[in-house]
Amino acid sequence: MLSNITTAALERGLSGVYARQVAIADNLANVESAGYRARGVEFEVELRGAVEAERSGRNTSGRGRSLVESVQPQMAERDTPSRRDGNNVSIETELVEMSKSCVQYKMLARLLGKKLRMMSRAIGGGSAQ
Amino acid sequence: MSMFDAIEISGSGLSVQRARMDVIAENIANAETTRTPEGGPYRRLQLLVAPAERPAGGVEAAGLVVDNSPLRQVYDPSHADADAEGYVQMPNVDVAIEMVDMLAASRAYEANARALRVAREMAQDAINILV
């Protein structure tokens, strides 16, 4: 099966972490913009819910995309206190979040690669590396 | 969302911080300039930044504004630009403030550079899935 829950969840994970990196990059770029509000991206809770729902068989809306495949990263403003110019970007928070995203992305990419190679080995009867 | 969004956003951050650095350097260089082509002493410049008006995000310079705060009065009768009472109008540049701004700009530049590296690394990791 080429599109199962695991590959779909890993793919949505990669996409969510990348969306988070874009938000962090935007926050860091706007660290001096007056009135700018820092934004974060959430998707893990929704993704976990979708995975659990699919595992327990409450799968899909019939045709089309599965629950896991339709998980979208949600952007929300960070509600941290702002500076006097109305900007609430904290360089430290963003750098910490960025380090986490970097590791998370690496891990997901590696897992997805392993999963895909496993399937390709099954198809090719071991001809893939 | 494009694969290069994060890289472009961080790139815009880098160029804006570099531009701020240029303005700060100009202010410091002209901290004692009493004659300008527009007449009178140099006035401090300030680069305003704002979120870029692109769907992808990022930052851009929103304008270069002249700081109209009062000029410094220095008593120096021997100065060529001293007035009848011996006072010279000096630029409204406070080097200490410029130094603080420079630190902030340099720290922001560094953070953007790191974000750019992370985005590049992520793209590399994504490519490595296709082994």
Interface residues (C-beta under 8 A of the other chain):
Chain A: L14 V17 Y18 A19 Q21 V22 I24 A25 D26 L28 A29 N30 V31 E32 S33 A34 Y36 I91 E94 L95 M98 S101 C102 Y105 K106 A109 R110 L112 G113 L116 R117 Q129
Chain B: M1 D5 A6 I9 S10 S12 G13 V16 Q17 R20 L48 V49 A50 P51 G57 G58 V59 A104 A105 R107 A108 A111 N112 R114 A115 L116 V118 A119 E121 M122 D125 A126 N128 I129 L130 V131
